[in-house]
Amino acid sequence: MRTPCRWGFELGESMRFRGKSIRRKIVALLLVPLVSLTALWGFATVLTGREANRLFTVSNLVEKVGYPIEDTVRIVQQERRQTLVYLADPRASDALSALRRTRTATDEALAEIRANAEDSDVREVLDDDDGEGLTAVLDAFGGVDTLRRGVEEGTVTRAQALDLYNRLIDPCYTLLAKLDVVDSVEMDKQYRALVSVARARELLSREDALLGSALVVGRVTRDEIREVSDLEAQRNVVYDISLAQLPVAERERYERFWKNATTAPVRTAEQAVASTEPGEMPRGSPPRPGTPRSRTSSTNSAPSTSRRTTVTRTVSAPWPSR
């Protein structure tokens, strides 16, 4: 026969174990959604972190590679033009000093690219194709000193200089076209189209350098006439293909630009050169430097060479302004 003390002890033990069982059941019920929420939180964190890392990579590519390459292209375009002007008349009082100023600007831009290329953070975000493209750019500019010596020694003609400078710029656009800066298929298509539009601006810059030096000479050759026509035709083809890939609003901006009065003198000059015979510069071309404007037609003359250069810079680049 059990004593009351014994009964009280057994009753207390039974209630204590029964309470633990209830707590375990409650914990078990709460554990499933808690683990699920933790797993979802971890998954979301991984996705967000991956996207943030992707955005950081893109930003690094644009800041360290895209912008410097685009800036270098514009500066080399100026050096190319000034080089052809110098070769057209090396005896001009300020031709060599102006050329050396553009060379200094080019060297500064190249120094930034070389420094970024040696940055380990930049190399980490470049894939194999991008790395090869950057190496190709640096290799191309490795011969710029030899080109410059040939210009000053007079062993390079205007046509040769134009071709050699073009070979410096071409790898830059090849690299820009390779860069993977967006994941969206639609945005990537628009980015490639903008790179092509920048190529079209490069074609106009080549034409500007060619005609700018021809103005100094005062004559245009058969090869130069053919080159101007080819550059104009190539530019139009690039625009036809590239602008179709852009949003309507952006496409209309370019179309308005090439139809308005700002570019009318450029189009007039192109038509005048394309339809002329080799020899003296045709009517409708810009006056030679130092020639009074009153000696040219006021209605058909194109803008001064400096204005033509400005036109080549008006077309937007593949990168947003910094």
Residue pairs with C-beta under 8 A, 6 or more apart in sequence:
2 10
54 183
57 125
58 181
58 182
60 121
60 122
60 125
61 122
61 125
61 126
61 130
61 179
61 180
61 181
62 181
62 319
64 116
64 119
64 121
64 122
65 116
65 122
65 126
65 130
65 134
65 175
65 179
66 176
66 179
66 181
66 318
66 319
67 319
67 322
68 109
68 112
68 113
68 116
69 113
69 137
69 172
69 175
69 176
70 176
70 198
70 317
70 318
70 319
71 109
71 112
72 106
72 109
72 110
72 112
72 113
72 172
73 169
73 172
73 173
73 198
73 202
74 313
75 102
75 105
75 106
75 109
76 106
76 109
76 165
76 168
76 169
77 169
77 202
77 205
77 209
77 312
78 102
78 105
78 309
79 99
79 102
79 103
79 105
79 106
79 165
80 161
80 162
80 165
80 166
80 169
80 205
80 206
80 209
81 205
81 208
81 209
81 212
81 213
81 309
82 95
82 98
82 99
82 102
83 99
83 102
83 151
83 161
83 165
84 158
84 161
84 162
84 209
84 210
84 212
84 213
85 92
85 95
85 98
85 212
85 213
85 216
86 92
86 95
86 96
86 98
86 99
86 151
87 151
87 154
87 156
87 157
87 158
87 161
87 213
88 158
88 213
88 214
88 216
88 217
89 95
89 216
89 217
90 96
90 154
92 216
96 152
99 151
103 148
106 144
110 141
110 144
113 137
113 138
114 138
116 122
117 123
117 134
117 135
117 138
123 131
126 134
127 180
129 178
130 175
130 178
130 179
130 180
133 171
133 174
133 175
133 178
134 175
136 171
136 174
136 175
137 171
137 172
137 175
139 171
140 167
140 168
140 170
140 171
141 168
144 168
147 156
147 161
147 164
147 165
150 156
151 161
156 164
158 213
159 223
162 206
162 209
162 210
165 209
166 206
169 202
173 195
173 198
173 199
173 202
176 195
176 198
176 318
177 192
177 195
177 196
180 188
181 188
181 191
182 188
182 191
189 245
190 245
190 246
190 247
191 318
192 245
193 242
193 243
193 244
193 245
193 246
194 242
194 246
194 316
194 317
194 318
195 318
196 238
196 241
196 242
197 238
197 239
197 242
197 243
197 246
197 254
197 315
197 316
197 318
198 315
198 317
198 318
199 238
200 235
200 238
200 239
200 242
200 315
201 312
201 313
201 315
201 317
203 231
203 234
203 235
203 238
204 231
204 235
204 266
204 311
204 312
204 315
205 309
205 312
206 231
207 227
207 228
207 231
207 232
207 235
207 270
208 305
208 308
208 309
208 311
208 312
210 224
210 227
210 228
210 231
211 220
211 224
211 228
211 269
211 273
211 285
211 286
211 305
211 308
212 305
212 308
212 309
214 220
214 221
214 224
214 281
215 281
215 285
215 286
215 287
215 288
215 289
215 305
216 288
216 289
218 280
218 281
218 288
219 278
219 279
219 280
219 281
220 273
220 276
220 278
220 279
220 280
220 281
220 282
221 278
222 278
225 273
225 274
225 276
225 278
228 270
228 273
228 274
229 273
229 274
232 270
232 274
239 254
239 258
243 251
243 254
243 255
244 251
246 254
254 315
257 263
257 314
257 315
258 267
262 311
262 314
263 311
265 301
265 302
265 303
265 307
266 302
266 303
266 308
266 311
268 284
268 300
268 302
269 284
269 285
269 286
269 302
269 308
271 284
272 282
272 283
272 284
272 285
272 300
272 302
273 282
273 285
275 282
276 282
281 288
283 296
283 297
283 300
284 297
284 300
284 301
284 302
285 301
285 302
286 301
286 302
286 303
286 304
286 305
286 308
287 293
287 295
287 296
287 301
287 304
289 305
293 301
302 308
303 311
